[in-house]
Amino acid sequence: MVYYSELNEWFTGNAFRSFSLKYVVDKCIYYKVGNKEYEVNGGNFLLACRQPYVKAYFESKEIVKSICIDICSATVAEAFTIMSAKEDHDFDNYRAKYFRYPEFFESVCPVGSSQFKRN
């Protein structure tokens, strides 16, 4: 699912309901995971895994623009399982096997970073 928003204020306690890419087009959005707060400014995105009780919030006199791309956990697990397979790629039977989920820490990245530039 892809969501686009233009808001002056927002608060949620369930910001990471799936594997997500949180891109801030303009202004700033804050995400709080446990005791760690991430400040995501315009032109940057936050990459996140599904987890409960993550807060997201902002309040601004000017419109805050953002795009959120959510990918369901089953899709991420299937892709991760296939990509990390070291042996025979039995694509017809992956659905019958146990899917593995990637583990990573949240990170804020500028869109123009070398990792995401076009070649």
Beta strands, then each sheet from edge to edge (+ up, - down):
strand 1: 2-12
strand 2: 19-26
strand 3: 28-33
strand 4: 36-41
strand 5: 44-48
strand 6: 55-71
strand 7: 107-110
sheet 1: 1+ 6- 2+ 5- 7+
sheet 2: 1+ 6- 3+ 4-
end
